[in-house]
Every structure is written in C-alpha cells, then in structure tokens.
Amino acid sequence: MEFVDLYDKNRKPLNKTIEKYSPLEEGEYQIIVHTCVFNKKGEMLIQKRSSDKYDWPNMWDISSGGGVIAGEESYIAAERELYEE
C-alpha cells in the first residue's frame, strides 16, 4: 500500500497523507512528476502503457511519470519513475 502527501494549491504541505488513488477533497493536491527522454535527434521516447494500468491502460504516454510517494522529494520520484520504466 502506497501513501502520498497532500498539499495546497501553492504546494504548501497540508501535513496530511492518504492512500494512493484515494479521492482528494477540494483544495487538496498531490505532486505528480513526469520525465521526457530525448535522443540527439530531438526525438522523444514514448511508451504504450500496460493493459493492467489503473489509469489510461493501453494508451501512448511520455517517457515516465507517476505520483510522489509520502516523504519523497520530487527529483527522487522522477528518477525512480524513470528507472521503473
């Protein structure tokens, strides 16, 4: 079970953590990271999402992305998501 930290619209922590994929209340936000990988020709790496993904199964997507887990820094989450892909 993964948990995410919640923030206000100005990215100030609300000191509240919820389970990943739980519905957010008004004024609550979670941090999502995305990375794009380009080659020397300027072409971007894309991928087709797995059919068993919770969000957007079988759809084309950017190189990697996902939620920042509780206690994690954004740049670490971006590195982790890229490594997972």
Stockholm file with secondary structure:
# STOCKHOLM 1.0

chainA/1-85         MEFVDLYDKNRKPLNKTIEKYSPLEEGEYQIIVHTCVFNKKGEMLIQKRSSDKYDWPNMWDISSGGGVIAGEESYIAAERELYEE
#=GR chainA/1-85 SS CCEEEEECTTSCEEEEEEETTCCCCTTCBCCEEEECCBCTTSCBCCEECCTTCSSSTTCEECSEEEECCTTCCHHHHHHHHHHHC
#=GC SS_cons        CCEEEEECTTSCEEEEEEETTCCCCTTCBCCEEEECCBCTTSCBCCEECCTTCSSSTTCEECSEEEECCTTCCHHHHHHHHHHHC
//
